[in-house]
Amino acid sequence: MAPMGLQAQSSCDITLPWSENFDSYTTNGGTAFPTCWTRFSPFQLNNTTTRPNFYVFSYGTHGTVMNFNGSGSSSTPSGVMRIATPRIPAQLNHLALSFEVSGDGLMIYAATDTANTSTFALIGTFSGPSMSSWSSYELHTDTIAGIPSDTGYIVFAAAYGNSSYSTARLDNLTVTAINACERPSSVTVELVGVTTASLSWP
């Protein structure tokens, strides 16, 4: 039972569609962190700030963003800076993702758990043009080979390379479940009338 005046968090469950703009988080130092997000091997910078963290972005109208900042040589999800969402209540290979990225690069994975790197399937590496500008991305995981057909997590990791310095920020994440039915291809339209049309596909 929670003490008087405090409310215990009972669940990290989310429902789809699910959006997160991080504006409810205000920590720059990263010492406080939502328990429903799982941060692994946080990278310590300048002895005070732990990455990844939630960073109040000072350019434009983005507010608080997810912040990855540091240096390292790993380009795998077992690298020094990665974070996993709460469990996604849908098959990972039938999700639609939209998000914004700025900076050097952010690697995104689908994982059935967050401990065993063999379960990580790379969705892609996404970068923005600069730290003050943002790129918007949308993708469907059912078009990507190797994504697990199970529930699990979306994992974000800083895109390192050759021990270089890397900075990336994430904002306005949306995750939506999409229909698992096979989509038709090579659709043709025939017999177009005033109020009707006939579509066919292989």
C-alpha positions in Angstrom: 0.0 0.0 0.0 1.3 3.4 -0.9 1.9 6.0 1.9 -0.7 8.7 2.3 -0.3 11.4 -0.3 1.6 9.1 -2.7 0.2 7.1 -5.6 1.8 3.8 -6.6 2.2 3.2 -10.3 0.4 -0.1 -11.1 1.2 -0.7 -14.7 3.4 0.4 -17.6 0.8 -0.8 -20.1 0.2 1.3 -23.2 -2.5 1.1 -25.9 -2.1 1.8 -29.6 -2.0 4.2 -31.2 0.5 5.6 -28.7 2.3 9.0 -28.9 5.1 10.4 -26.8 6.5 14.0 -27.1 8.5 13.8 -23.8 7.2 17.2 -22.8 6.0 15.8 -19.4 9.7 15.1 -18.6 11.8 18.0 -17.5 15.1 16.5 -16.3 18.2 17.7 -18.0 20.6 15.7 -15.8 19.0 12.4 -16.4 19.0 11.4 -12.7 15.2 11.0 -12.6 13.9 8.7 -15.2 10.4 7.1 -16.0 10.4 3.5 -14.8 8.5 2.4 -17.9 11.3 3.3 -20.2 14.4 1.1 -19.8 17.8 2.8 -20.1 20.9 0.5 -20.5 24.5 1.3 -19.9 23.9 5.1 -19.6 26.8 7.2 -20.8 28.2 9.7 -18.3 29.2 13.0 -19.7 31.1 15.8 -17.8 30.6 13.8 -14.5 27.1 15.3 -14.1 24.8 14.4 -17.0 23.7 10.9 -17.9 22.7 10.1 -21.5 20.3 9.2 -22.8 18.1 11.7 -21.0 15.2 14.1 -21.5 16.6 17.4 -22.6 14.8 20.7 -22.9 15.5 21.7 -26.5 16.4 25.4 -26.8 15.7 25.7 -30.6 12.2 26.2 -32.0 9.1 24.6 -30.5 10.2 21.1 -29.7 10.1 21.4 -26.0 11.6 18.4 -24.2 13.2 15.7 -26.4 15.0 12.4 -26.0 18.7 13.2 -26.0 21.7 11.0 -27.0 25.1 12.6 -26.7 28.6 11.2 -26.3 31.4 9.2 -28.0 32.0 5.5 -28.5 32.9 2.8 -31.1 29.9 0.6 -31.0 27.2 0.5 -33.7 25.2 -2.4 -32.2 22.3 -2.2 -29.8 24.6 -3.4 -27.0 26.5 -0.1 -27.3 26.8 2.3 -24.4 23.6 4.4 -25.0 20.3 2.7 -25.7 16.8 3.0 -24.4 13.7 0.8 -24.8 10.0 1.9 -24.8 7.4 0.2 -22.6 6.2 -3.1 -24.1 4.3 -2.6 -27.3 1.0 -4.5 -27.2 1.1 -5.6 -30.9 3.3 -7.7 -33.2 6.5 -5.8 -33.9 6.4 -6.7 -37.6 3.0 -4.9 -38.0 3.7 -1.5 -36.7 3.7 2.0 -38.2 6.2 4.4 -36.7 6.5 8.1 -37.1 9.1 10.3 -35.4 11.5 13.2 -35.8 15.3 13.1 -35.5 18.0 15.7 -35.4 21.7 15.3 -35.3 24.2 12.7 -36.3 22.1 9.6 -36.3 19.8 7.3 -34.3 19.6 3.6 -34.8 16.2 2.0 -34.2 15.6 -1.7 -33.4 12.7 -4.1 -32.7 13.4 -6.5 -29.8 11.4 -9.2 -28.1 13.4 -8.5 -24.9 15.9 -5.9 -23.9 18.6 -8.2 -22.5 19.6 -10.5 -25.3 21.1 -8.7 -28.3 20.4 -11.6 -30.6 16.7 -10.6 -30.5 17.4 -7.2 -31.9 16.3 -6.5 -35.5 17.5 -3.3 -37.1 14.7 -1.1 -38.4 17.0 1.6 -39.7 19.4 4.4 -39.0 18.0 7.9 -39.2 19.7 11.2 -39.1 18.8 14.9 -39.2 20.5 17.7 -41.1 21.8 19.5 -38.0 21.1 19.9 -34.3 18.8 22.8 -34.9 16.9 21.2 -37.8 14.7 18.1 -37.7 13.8 15.4 -40.2 10.5 13.6 -40.0 10.3 9.8 -40.8 7.5 7.4 -41.3 7.8 3.6 -41.8 5.9 0.3 -41.7 7.8 -2.6 -40.1 5.9 -5.1 -42.3 8.1 -4.1 -45.2 11.3 -4.8 -43.3 12.8 -8.3 -43.2 13.7 -10.0 -39.9 11.3 -8.1 -37.6 10.0 -10.5 -34.9 6.3 -11.5 -35.2 5.8 -11.1 -31.5 5.2 -8.3 -29.0 8.2 -6.5 -27.6 10.0 -3.2 -27.5 11.2 -0.4 -29.8 14.9 0.3 -28.9 16.7 3.5 -29.7 20.5 3.7 -29.8 23.0 6.4 -30.7 24.6 5.7 -34.1 28.3 5.6 -33.3 31.1 4.9 -35.7 34.9 4.8 -35.5 34.9 6.2 -31.9 33.6 9.4 -33.2 31.5 11.9 -31.3 27.8 11.4 -31.8 24.8 13.5 -31.0 21.2 12.7 -31.8 17.7 13.7 -30.5 14.3 12.1 -30.9 10.9 13.7 -30.6 7.2 13.2 -31.4 7.2 9.4 -31.5 4.0 7.7 -32.6 3.5 3.9 -32.7 0.4 2.4 -34.4 -0.7 -1.1 -35.1 -1.5 -1.9 -38.7 -3.6 -4.6 -40.3 -1.7 -7.9 -40.5 -3.5 -8.9 -43.7 -1.4 -9.1 -46.9 -1.6 -6.0 -49.0 -2.4 -6.3 -52.7 0.2 -5.1 -55.2 0.0 -4.2 -58.9 -3.5 -2.9 -58.5 -5.3 -1.9 -61.7 -8.5 0.1 -62.1 -11.0 -1.0 -64.8 -14.6 -0.3 -65.9 -14.7 3.2 -64.4 -18.2 4.5 -64.4 -20.0 7.6 -63.0 -20.4 6.0 -59.6 -18.5 2.7 -59.7 -15.1 1.3 -60.5 -13.6 -2.2 -60.6 -10.2 -3.0 -59.1 -8.1 -6.1 -59.7 -4.8 -7.4 -58.6 -2.9 -10.7 -58.8 
